[in-house]
């Protein structure tokens, strides 16, 4: 898929030229920080994989191997932190092997697997925090803070978990303490989203529409937000079977957690404190994130699926460590219920791994060259949707890949263009010189 190609090439660029490469993103964007050009998800993931790749090497199959290694380390860390016996280790294996978001993306170069790994490792640390509360050692607490901070650099929604992290550290549970935990976490959450926004190139999504509407008319922006919120809420019941199963698992966990909170508030048994803390954790882990996605993100096309999946896995692994049967059974049941849908969807995602790349596309490197010391746009190639395929792996590292989506005319800043003839006609062909042709489009260079 285009995301996998984009991630792979960003890693290759950072590993080769650092921040001196071309621009990645959609429609020739530019991040707030003028020296960051690493796409709409920021530079953290390419930097992380480039660091690993500097030791292990970076080849077309490196991403899946790194993913599998990271997940294995995270799962064994979870088993060690929770001191799982043989039976719990078997149940963990059953859960992981039927957790389809992990299986779908494990053998890709996308960052989803890293987030699943964060979830597994954090599950062990949050389990210790639930079990020991204020008696949790400073080492484990510091590890949780550091791991959560690292995860927040890759995806700012992880920063929401600083609220339960601060809340569970306390000796008592009350509404007042929850408010104080939220106050303490707020600057971190705001900083995480601000940093991520500053280093990421703009993407033409709902947030961009809302921001543009707000500058013109605040009232229109409010109406747009309410319409989007209602529309996204309805879309929770739409999608393929895997998307529906994940949302169902999330809602079942939320219902079980709400029921548990009510039950523990009425009781005073020996498990009262830890049980109340666990139910509160599930709610703080899932509800704010779901509301945020409904309000500002997209509930379709796997987008909410990718963001929600690690948090669902986190809650289920914590529940498994604590023997919360209702949560674990709900998650496994929803996974097993859609097992028949996994094969076709897996094939749809991965079939391009086995499709030969067009021979003309593999020779692109003959006509493309990275220019050290040149501007970012001089080292950028603009590619339309029809040409954004596996052959772009052969584009020399250092050249940025920018996807062309807009239909309106624009002044091209990229030095190279790999587009169809129809797209080229819309982009002032008098300023372009043909370098070579492929079966899907032509490679042009912008005239100076």
VOGU-3710 file (C-alpha; in Angstrom, 3 decimals, decimal comma):
1> xxxxxxxxxx> 0,000/0,000/0,000  1,053/3,593/-0,412  1,587/4,005/3,353  4,016/1,079/3,467  5,970/2,407/0,496  6,076/5,885/2,008  7,296/4,665/5,402  9,959/2,443/3,862  11,331/5,263/1,748  11,285/7,768/4,636
11> xxxxxxxxxx> 13,423/5,392/6,679  15,848/4,971/3,785  16,095/8,750/3,396  16,681/9,509/7,081  19,222/6,692/7,321  21,097/8,129/4,323  20,850/11,930/4,569  19,110/12,673/7,883  16,945/15,805/7,736  18,521/16,940/4,444
21> xxxxxxxxxx> 16,113/14,994/2,230  13,123/15,962/0,141  9,509/16,545/1,151  7,064/13,749/2,049  3,336/14,315/2,382  0,286/15,216/0,314  0,069/18,022/-2,264  3,463/19,577/-1,578  2,877/20,439/2,102  5,214/21,994/4,643
31> xxxxxxxxxx> 5,418/21,391/8,384  5,505/24,299/10,843  9,150/23,521/11,576  10,858/24,407/8,271  13,492/21,665/8,386  11,068/18,734/8,933  9,776/17,050/5,789  8,711/13,595/6,979  5,047/13,303/6,097  1,749/13,669/7,899
41> xxxxxxxxxx> 2,799/11,315/10,719  6,011/13,121/11,576  9,636/11,964/11,673  9,606/9,876/14,885  8,875/6,502/13,276  11,346/6,895/10,360  13,998/8,034/12,850  13,321/5,063/15,122  13,527/2,508/12,322  16,520/4,246/10,776
51> xxxxxxxxxx> 18,311/3,922/14,112  17,574/0,204/14,177  18,400/-0,055/10,487  21,796/1,534/11,014  22,694/-1,595/12,971  20,587/-4,283/11,294  20,622/-2,853/7,773  17,676/-1,625/5,716  16,316/-3,745/2,881  12,784/-4,157/1,435
61> xxxxxxxxxx> 11,986/-6,918/3,953  13,591/-5,253/6,999  10,365/-3,683/8,317  8,495/-6,965/8,935  11,540/-8,564/10,586  11,977/-5,590/12,913  8,244/-5,624/13,687  8,272/-9,293/14,645  11,318/-8,798/16,853  9,832/-5,784/18,629
71> xxxxxxxxxx> 6,519/-7,564/19,251  8,296/-10,652/20,594  10,340/-8,546/23,025  7,216/-6,674/24,159  5,190/-9,846/24,749  7,959/-11,520/26,724  8,327/-8,308/28,740  4,614/-8,449/29,517  4,855/-12,091/30,586  7,850/-11,324/32,794
81> xxxxxxxxxx> 6,306/-8,234/34,419  3,054/-10,042/35,189  4,880/-13,219/36,261  2,609/-15,265/34,072  2,513/-19,001/34,623  2,236/-21,603/31,896  -1,547/-21,364/31,538  -1,558/-17,564/31,375  1,254/-17,646/28,825  -0,855/-20,001/26,674
91> xxxxxxxxxx> -3,871/-17,696/27,009  -1,696/-14,727/26,065  -0,570/-16,573/22,949  -4,190/-17,394/22,063  -5,208/-13,775/22,514  -2,317/-12,393/20,478  -2,731/-14,885/17,629  -6,428/-14,012/17,299  -5,956/-10,272/17,680  -6,407/-9,470/13,999
101> xxxxxxxxxx> -5,062/-5,883/13,993  -1,692/-7,302/15,043  -1,797/-10,166/12,542  -2,803/-7,888/9,650  0,074/-5,436/10,072  2,821/-7,614/11,573  4,432/-8,326/8,198  4,337/-4,745/6,930  6,561/-1,697/7,278  3,810/0,382/8,859
111> xxxxxxxxxx> 4,064/1,707/12,401  0,964/-0,157/13,636  3,002/-3,073/14,963  5,127/-0,756/17,102  1,959/0,542/18,728  0,828/-3,028/19,435  4,225/-3,614/21,043  3,839/-0,464/23,147  0,461/-1,802/24,271  1,927/-5,143/25,371
121> xxxxxxxxxx> 4,802/-3,598/27,317  2,584/-0,919/28,876  0,089/-3,602/29,904  2,725/-5,175/32,128  3,661/-1,835/33,675  0,060/-0,743/34,252  -0,665/-4,144/35,829  2,093/-3,508/38,362  0,718/-0,039/38,997  -2,765/-1,448/39,579
131> xxxxxxxxxx> -1,467/-4,178/41,861  0,947/-2,075/43,911  -0,414/1,467/43,613  1,804/3,956/45,464  4,141/1,083/46,414  5,183/0,632/42,781  8,944/0,987/42,551  10,330/4,166/41,078  12,124/2,098/38,430  8,910/0,637/37,012
141> xxxxxxxxxx> 7,077/3,956/37,264  9,894/5,773/35,446  9,889/3,060/32,782  6,150/3,587/32,261  6,621/7,354/31,936  9,508/6,937/29,466  7,712/4,333/27,348  4,536/6,391/27,264  6,508/9,492/26,270  8,191/7,585/23,431
151> xxxxxxxxxx> 4,850/6,242/22,218  3,405/9,778/22,327  6,105/10,973/19,936  4,911/8,433/17,380  1,204/9,007/18,017  0,034/11,805/20,367  -3,122/9,958/21,443  -0,920/7,836/23,718  -0,425/10,941/25,876  -4,023/10,556/27,077
161> xxxxxxxxxx> -2,782/7,659/29,215  -0,822/10,021/31,440  -4,147/10,677/33,193  -4,579/7,077/34,445  -0,827/6,855/35,040  -0,917/9,786/37,473  -4,260/8,721/38,925  -3,238/5,143/39,734  -0,043/6,298/41,391  -2,039/7,800/44,268
171> xxxxxxxxxx> -2,919/6,156/47,560  -6,630/6,923/47,282  -9,207/7,029/44,496  -11,643/9,905/44,379  -13,135/12,367/41,955  -10,858/15,044/43,334  -7,751/12,963/42,689  -8,940/12,166/39,161  -9,329/15,883/38,446  -5,849/16,546/39,806
181> xxxxxxxxxx> -4,404/13,762/37,616  -6,124/15,312/34,584  -4,703/18,742/35,468  -1,182/17,324/35,776  -1,488/15,420/32,512  -3,007/18,286/30,504  0,277/20,120/29,723  1,830/16,847/28,575  -1,154/16,018/26,362  -1,204/19,510/24,840
191> xxxxxxxxxx> 2,562/19,401/24,281  2,353/15,976/22,618  -0,290/17,130/20,147  1,503/20,436/19,511  4,858/18,785/18,844  3,266/16,186/16,597  1,428/18,925/14,682  4,552/21,066/14,360  6,712/18,300/12,891  4,040/16,723/10,666
201> xxxxxxxxxx> 3,148/17,985/7,223  -0,522/19,039/6,888  -3,012/16,454/5,689  -6,267/17,483/3,932  -8,521/15,841/6,549  -11,340/16,984/8,802  -9,124/18,961/11,198  -7,852/21,042/8,266  -11,453/21,679/7,171  -12,487/22,618/10,707
211> xxxxxxxxxx> -9,543/24,987/11,127  -10,231/26,679/7,815  -13,928/27,005/8,657  -13,148/28,475/12,087  -11,034/31,255/10,551  -13,969/32,259/8,350  -16,894/31,720/10,708  -16,789/30,261/14,258  -20,494/29,416/14,040  -19,976/27,508/10,811
221> xxxxxxxxxx> -17,127/25,616/12,479  -19,396/24,600/15,373  -22,037/23,341/12,938  -19,387/21,444/10,973  -18,077/19,816/14,154  -21,545/18,749/15,301  -22,340/17,328/11,870  -19,045/15,404/11,828  -19,577/14,079/15,362  -23,061/12,783/14,546
231> xxxxxxxxxx> -21,924/11,344/11,222  -18,942/9,570/12,826  -21,130/8,153/15,587  -23,421/6,583/12,979  -20,412/5,154/11,140  -19,475/3,087/14,195  -22,069/0,613/12,925  -20,582/0,576/9,412  -17,504/-1,033/7,893  -16,180/-4,554/7,355
241> xxxxxxxxxx> -16,445/-7,363/9,891  -13,019/-6,784/11,441  -13,710/-3,097/12,052  -17,096/-3,907/13,581  -15,610/-6,634/15,794  -12,962/-4,308/17,222  -15,527/-1,611/18,001  -17,793/-4,234/19,574  -14,933/-5,456/21,774  -14,212/-1,884/22,853
251> xxxxxxxxxx> -17,843/-1,194/23,743  -18,119/-4,478/25,654  -15,035/-3,581/27,698  -16,475/-0,132/28,431  -19,813/-1,605/29,559  -18,031/-4,173/31,749  -15,883/-1,407/33,268  -18,883/0,815/34,032  -20,667/-2,138/35,659  -17,535/-2,899/37,665
261> xxxxxxxxxx> -17,192/0,689/38,892  -20,774/0,651/40,177  -20,274/-2,723/41,843  -16,994/-1,777/43,521  -18,338/1,564/44,744  -21,076/-0,355/46,554  -18,775/-3,041/47,954  -15,808/-3,133/50,284  -14,215/-6,536/49,742  -10,496/-7,239/49,712
271> xxxxxxxxxx> -10,306/-6,649/45,961  -12,227/-3,373/46,212  -9,333/-0,984/45,629  -7,629/-2,851/42,805  -10,916/-3,751/41,109  -12,087/-0,157/41,143  -8,700/0,979/39,861  -8,782/-1,557/36,992  -12,286/-0,559/35,875  -11,313/3,108/36,031
281> xxxxxxxxxx> -8,215/2,365/33,963  -10,262/0,700/31,208  -12,576/3,700/31,020  -9,728/6,244/30,970  -7,906/4,184/28,363  -10,792/3,799/25,912  -13,516/6,423/26,370  -11,519/9,680/25,903  -9,791/8,209/22,855  -13,064/7,096/21,277
291> xxxxxxxxxx> -14,641/10,524/21,832  -11,571/12,222/20,351  -11,673/10,039/17,233  -15,400/10,550/16,734  -15,041/14,314/17,124  -11,905/14,994/15,085  -10,874/11,930/13,101  -12,340/9,462/10,607  -14,435/6,412/11,479  -13,873/4,539/8,234
301> xxxxxxxxxx> -11,248/3,054/5,932  -9,288/1,392/8,792  -8,360/4,773/10,281  -10,106/4,446/13,628  -9,263/0,723/13,575  -5,530/1,393/13,609  -5,698/3,940/16,415  -8,138/2,037/18,626  -6,539/-1,399/18,277  -3,481/-0,883/20,540
311> xxxxxxxxxx> -5,640/0,543/23,319  -8,075/-2,382/23,120  -5,112/-4,767/23,272  -3,741/-2,863/26,266  -6,986/-3,209/28,211  -7,401/-6,885/27,339  -3,834/-7,762/28,364  -4,256/-5,929/31,661  -7,535/-7,786/32,173  -5,859/-11,110/31,369
321> xxxxxxxxxx> -3,117/-10,466/33,916  -5,811/-9,721/36,513  -8,068/-12,626/35,481  -10,956/-10,330/34,499  -12,932/-13,020/32,725  -15,660/-10,815/31,288  -13,230/-8,553/29,445  -11,006/-11,377/28,188  -13,890/-13,560/27,020  -15,535/-10,595/25,265
331> xxxxxxxxxx> -12,351/-9,804/23,361  -11,539/-13,376/22,360  -15,173/-14,045/21,400  -15,320/-11,057/19,058  -11,986/-12,091/17,520  -13,095/-15,671/16,921  -16,502/-14,581/15,604  -14,923/-12,890/12,564  -12,191/-15,426/11,838  -13,794/-16,198/8,467
341> xxxxxxxxxx> -13,295/-12,601/7,314  -9,575/-12,495/8,086  -8,277/-14,442/5,073  -9,801/-12,298/2,308  -8,871/-9,040/4,050  -5,324/-10,265/4,737  -4,945/-11,163/1,054  -6,290/-7,773/0,011  -3,716/-5,973/2,171  -0,738/-8,138/1,239
351> xxxxxxxxxx> -1,272/-9,271/-2,337  1,045/-6,584/-3,727  3,976/-8,252/-1,990  3,747/-10,949/-4,650  2,975/-8,843/-7,741  5,956/-8,174/-10,052  6,966/-4,531/-10,267  6,808/-2,963/-13,721  10,283/-3,153/-15,290  10,162/0,441/-16,513
361> xxxxxxxxxx> 9,443/1,607/-12,977  12,482/-0,215/-11,609  14,739/1,872/-13,862  13,604/5,214/-12,434  16,889/5,583/-10,562  18,663/6,134/-13,905  16,879/9,470/-14,288  16,690/10,571/-10,667  19,492/11,898/-8,509  19,761/13,302/-4,997
371> xxxxxxxxxx> 21,473/16,706/-4,967  23,424/17,303/-1,722  23,053/20,840/-0,441  20,070/21,621/-2,665  16,700/22,793/-1,368  14,132/20,237/-0,217  11,977/20,812/-3,304  14,917/20,156/-5,601  15,053/16,708/-3,987  11,323/15,937/-4,214
381> xxxxxxxxxx> 9,277/13,908/-6,690  5,542/14,585/-7,044  3,606/11,364/-7,684  -0,088/11,034/-8,469  -2,239/8,229/-7,053  -2,036/6,053/-10,191  1,781/5,907/-9,983  2,223/5,562/-6,220  3,237/1,894/-6,344  5,986/-0,514/-5,233
391> xxxxxxxxxx> 8,361/0,691/-7,936  8,975/3,841/-5,849  11,213/1,750/-3,610  13,754/2,196/-6,416  13,709/5,996/-6,085  17,101/7,004/-4,627  17,163/7,650/-0,887  17,122/11,359/-0,132  14,410/12,164/-2,657  11,089/12,885/-0,967
401> xxxxxxxxxx> 7,813/11,387/-2,229  4,849/13,758/-2,307  1,424/12,399/-3,247  -0,628/14,558/-5,603  -4,352/14,453/-4,730  -5,816/17,872/-5,510  -7,573/18,307/-8,833  -7,136/22,076/-8,986  -4,224/23,699/-10,774  -1,146/24,502/-8,738
411> xxxxxxxxxx> 2,362/25,775/-9,212  4,632/22,762/-8,923  7,610/23,137/-6,612  8,904/19,558/-6,848  11,845/19,013/-9,169  10,529/15,709/-10,525  7,016/14,498/-11,369  5,823/10,935/-11,949  2,274/11,423/-13,187  -0,182/10,413/-15,873
421> xxxxxxxxxx> -0,453/12,539/-19,000  -3,847/13,796/-17,812  -2,330/15,037/-14,550  0,599/16,607/-16,364  -1,771/18,627/-18,555  -3,230/20,223/-15,409  0,206/21,134/-14,021  1,443/23,578/-16,692  3,132/21,169/-19,135  5,109/24,064/-20,638
431> xxxxxxxxxx> 7,234/23,995/-17,466  7,935/20,243/-17,655  10,441/18,215/-19,651  9,819/14,516/-20,313  12,536/12,149/-19,052  11,011/8,713/-19,642  7,711/6,875/-19,879  6,212/3,982/-17,904  3,069/1,901/-18,390  1,112/4,041/-15,906
441> xxxxxxxx> 2,630/7,487/-16,277  5,554/9,622/-17,345  8,558/10,943/-15,460  9,110/14,691/-15,918  11,620/17,203/-14,604  10,625/20,784/-13,891  12,277/23,323/-16,155  14,292/25,997/-14,355
//
